[in-house]
């Protein structure tokens, strides 16, 4: 069982999401941003390995405008060696990585333009995993999409588009149950139509379900993963923020709730991504709990890389994370 956190190490002095405005696009800016992003990504992975955090969701913005028509630079060949080196490090240290494309990736949209741009984004993000030399156990996590007033048609439209995806992308796509529109039951129906694995989200299931107990829901979702093609099932873990609107993720791991959740696994192996605001801080506590319960390997006896380095005058400033727009 692996524990991870998404995209950003809050304590580290670098960002793997350096970017620039579309109006300022140039090959020089692109090369500088991607170079800095890959260096920071490697630093985060090395720090994670030293802590025994062996699951990491990489940010989608490693290559600014990676799927945009303005980006005609051959970044795949220019940075081939750097991507391959990161992939070699991931494999050598038994890391698990994934991407979670942004909410504008909607395969079941009635708009052909949105569908086409969604496919292009999946191809871009999947190509980074390909460049790293990673197999199909490195996944692209998406949602079913919009309801558009007709549930069955929305699911069928996803299935039809899924069938047209390039095989390399199709092998990586997994679908997450959400907390507003498409619960586990719908995702299981989609799996019957497409074979797409279900990345289970415990908190979303608590918010939206058809009465399936947590332990049963976990096994239903895990049963959609092929043991070799897909690997150990991935899932997202979080809990409700106290005193906030229903569905708001907690800022910090609630240890007792996490321990209680683990009792539902009953021997089921899952790789857990913590969707919790303080990211690596909660991940460190979670992996310590797993070690205490004998569910994770002891802490590795390797030096921990520094979280801060002397400033590089040529490096881009750490990118500020934009506030997420409200879900529609």
KOLKEMI-349467 format. One line per field, with one value per residue (C-alpha): residue number from 1; residue in one letter; z, y negated, x negated. Coordinates in steps of 0.02 Angstrom, whole numbers, plus 50000, padded with zeros to 5 digits. Each point is the difference from the previous one (the first is absolute). Layout:
num: (NUM ...)
residuo: (a ...)
z: (Z ...)
y: (Y ...)
x: (X ...)
***
This chain:
num: (1 2 3 4 5 6 7 8 9 10 11 12 13 14 15 16 17 18 19 20 21 22 23 24 25 26 27 28 29 30 31 32 33 34 35 36 37 38 39 40 41 42 43 44 45 46 47 48 49 50 51 52 53 54 55 56 57 58 59 60 61 62 63 64 65 66 67 68 69 70 71 72 73 74 75 76 77 78 79 80 81 82 83 84 85 86 87 88 89 90 91 92 93 94 95 96 97 98 99 100 101 102 103 104 105 106 107 108 109 110 111 112 113 114 115 116 117 118 119 120 121 122 123 124 125 126 127 128 129 130 131 132 133 134 135 136 137 138 139 140 141 142 143 144 145 146 147 148 149 150 151 152 153 154 155 156 157 158 159 160 161 162 163 164 165 166 167 168 169 170 171 172 173 174 175 176 177 178 179 180 181 182 183 184 185 186 187 188 189 190 191 192 193 194 195 196 197 198 199 200 201 202 203 204 205 206 207 208 209 210 211 212 213 214 215 216 217 218 219 220 221 222 223 224 225 226 227 228 229 230 231 232 233 234 235 236 237 238 239 240 241 242 243 244 245 246 247 248 249 250 251 252 253 254 255 256 257 258 259 260 261 262 263 264 265 266 267 268 269 270 271 272 273 274 275 276 277 278 279 280 281 282 283 284 285 286 287 288 289 290 291 292 293 294 295 296 297 298 299 300 301 302 303 304 305 306 307 308 309 310 311 312 313 314 315 316 317 318 319 320 321 322 323 324 325 326 327 328)
residuo: (x x x x x x x x x x x x x x x x x x x x x x x x x x x x x x x x x x x x x x x x x x x x x x x x x x x x x x x x x x x x x x x x x x x x x x x x x x x x x x x x x x x x x x x x x x x x x x x x x x x x x x x x x x x x x x x x x x x x x x x x x x x x x x x x x x x x x x x x x x x x x x x x x x x x x x x x x x x x x x x x x x x x x x x x x x x x x x x x x x x x x x x x x x x x x x x x x x x x x x x x x x x x x x x x x x x x x x x x x x x x x x x x x x x x x x x x x x x x x x x x x x x x x x x x x x x x x x x x x x x x x x x x x x x x x x x x x x x x x x x x x x x x x x x x x x x x x x x x x x x x x x x x x x x x x x x x x x x x x x x x x x x x x x x x)
z: (50000 49948 50066 49897 49983 49845 49897 50124 50147 50110 50093 49846 49924 49818 49887 49861 49929 49936 49857 49912 49913 49830 49928 50057 49919 49929 49980 50120 50136 49968 50013 50160 50081 49954 50055 50171 50017 49965 50123 50136 49960 50023 50166 50063 49949 50086 50160 49993 49981 50152 50102 49931 49908 49844 49912 49917 49888 49884 49949 49826 49960 49983 49818 49990 49863 49970 49901 49930 49814 50035 50068 49845 50083 49996 50189 49993 49913 50081 50176 49959 50106 50151 49994 49979 50150 50109 49941 50039 50175 50025 49948 50099 50160 49975 49993 49932 49906 49917 49924 50034 49851 50041 49999 49822 49942 49967 49885 50007 49950 49863 49925 49871 50030 50187 49968 49877 50118 50141 49896 49955 50184 50042 49858 50064 50179 49949 49888 50151 50083 49836 49992 50177 49939 50126 49972 50009 50190 49991 49978 49936 50122 49936 50044 49897 49959 49990 50021 49868 50059 49944 50102 49887 49845 50092 50047 49824 49925 50111 49945 49817 50015 50109 49858 49884 50116 49944 50076 50099 50082 50024 50095 50127 50026 50163 50057 50174 50084 50041 50138 49900 49838 49969 50152 50007 49922 49842 49991 50013 49856 49900 50040 49929 49839 49981 50119 50075 50179 50141 50111 50160 50104 50176 50040 49840 50040 50172 49915 49858 50000 49984 50173 49966 50162 49988 50005 49862 49894 50014 49936 49858 49939 50026 49898 49844 49999 49905 50117 49871 49867 50128 50156 50180 50004 50033 50107 50069 50187 50095 50128 50033 50061 50164 49997 49811 49856 49960 49886 50055 50030 50167 50019 50106 50022 50139 50069 50082 49842 49897 50117 49994 49811 49992 50090 49843 49894 50089 49904 49838 49927 49938 49958 50092 49938 50139 49936 50154 50000 50096 49880 50051 50186 50005 49888 50125 50141 49895 49952 50183 50045 49864 50068 50176 49935 49896 49837 49932 49994 50132 49962 49876 50069 49874 50022 49978 49864 50055 49978 49959 49894 49975 49880 49814 49922 49833 50067 49980 50159 50084 49912 50097 49996 49929 50098 49930 49917 50079 49928 49880)
y: (50000 49832 49827 49842 49818 49895 49884 49880 50021 49854 49995 50004 49842 50044 50030 50126 49889 49850 49919 49835 49909 50064 49827 50014 50169 50029 50151 49923 49980 50175 50079 49904 50049 50184 50012 49926 50108 50162 49955 49964 50158 50103 49913 50037 50182 50020 49921 50111 50157 49952 49987 50161 49905 50106 49935 49829 49909 49891 49830 49982 49842 50072 49941 49833 50003 50181 50037 49825 49968 49858 50124 50069 50019 50181 50012 50189 50019 49849 50068 50186 50035 49905 50090 50168 49966 49959 50157 50103 49926 50039 50181 50024 49941 50088 49836 49988 49841 49933 49846 49925 49889 49843 49990 49932 50179 50059 50150 50006 49819 49970 49877 50083 49860 50034 50187 49973 49886 50125 50139 49889 49965 50185 50037 49864 50063 50181 49961 49940 50169 50083 49895 50058 50179 50042 50140 49995 49999 49812 49929 49850 49965 49915 49980 50062 49819 49907 50066 49888 50049 50181 50121 50152 49897 49913 50170 50068 49847 50027 50182 49952 49874 50118 50127 49875 49958 50049 50169 49926 49877 50124 50114 49861 49921 50035 49923 49931 50004 49822 49918 49914 50087 50173 50114 50172 50087 49894 50030 50188 49987 49904 50136 50130 49900 49956 50100 49838 50026 49902 49894 50000 49842 50040 49822 49981 50166 49935 49849 50094 50186 50129 50071 50107 50025 49935 50171 50064 49844 50018 50179 49958 49864 50104 50140 49890 49996 50132 50058 49987 49875 49875 50046 49976 49901 49814 49900 49824 49976 49851 49953 49861 49832 49964 49855 49979 50036 50183 50063 49882 50096 49991 49892 50131 50188 50054 50146 50090 49990 50065 50146 50039 49995 50123 50131 50006 50065 50169 50055 49907 49919 49821 49855 49849 49821 49877 49854 49895 49818 50016 50136 50072 49961 50111 50130 50018 50032 50122 50104 50003 50072 50131 50050 50011 50119 50101 49943 49911 50032 49919 49828 50013 49972 49868 49817 49878 49871 49818 49911 49838 49962 49841 49889 50020 49826 50076 50107 49944 49947 50133 50001 49944 50124 49926 50021 50139 49940 50058 50164 49982)
x: (50000 49932 50045 49988 50049 50037 49893 49920 49882 50054 49833 49888 49929 50037 50149 50027 50136 49902 50092 50033 50141 50056 49968 49819 49969 49827 49889 49874 50132 50064 49827 49961 50167 49992 49818 50041 50156 49907 49862 50128 50098 49843 49964 50176 49988 49831 50068 50154 49895 49896 50160 50076 50138 50005 50156 50002 50123 49901 50066 50072 49902 49825 50002 50091 50133 49955 50158 50027 49981 49879 49873 49914 49830 49938 49988 50020 49831 49916 50035 50000 49846 50069 50168 49915 49886 50150 50087 49846 49997 50184 49976 49839 50085 50168 50095 50178 50048 50156 50079 50172 50044 50098 50189 50003 49965 50178 50013 50190 50028 50130 49874 49885 49873 49992 49984 49859 49905 50028 49924 49852 49970 50004 49879 49882 50001 49990 49852 49900 50027 49949 49842 49960 50012 50137 50124 50190 50002 49962 50174 50098 50141 50158 50183 50147 50044 50164 50176 50081 50174 49992 49894 50002 49961 49857 49925 50025 49917 49847 49993 50008 49859 49897 50005 49916 49854 49824 49958 49854 50120 50141 49881 49970 50172 50091 50164 50034 50170 50050 50099 50137 50046 49928 49985 49922 50151 49986 49814 50028 50123 49870 49872 50120 50010 49816 49891 49934 49937 50081 49889 50100 50019 50058 50054 50100 50083 50048 50080 50089 50042 50137 49978 49847 49901 49822 49917 50114 49974 49812 50008 50118 49883 49842 50077 49997 49808 49900 49861 49860 50060 50066 49903 50054 50163 49979 50119 50020 50020 50068 50131 50124 49935 50089 50120 49987 50119 50030 49863 49861 49839 49914 49844 49911 50003 50118 49903 50146 50106 49855 49972 50186 49999 49856 50106 50110 49856 49990 49846 50042 49845 50028 49885 50071 49990 50039 50103 49965 49947 49837 49942 49831 50027 50155 49917 49857 50124 50099 49849 49946 50171 49982 49830 50069 50135 49878 50078 49846 49814 49889 49930 49855 49826 49948 49954 50143 49966 50015 50166 49911 49848 49898 50095 49963 50007 50051 50143 50181 50088 50107 50166 50152 50143 50158 50160 50107 50160 50161 50062 50144)
***
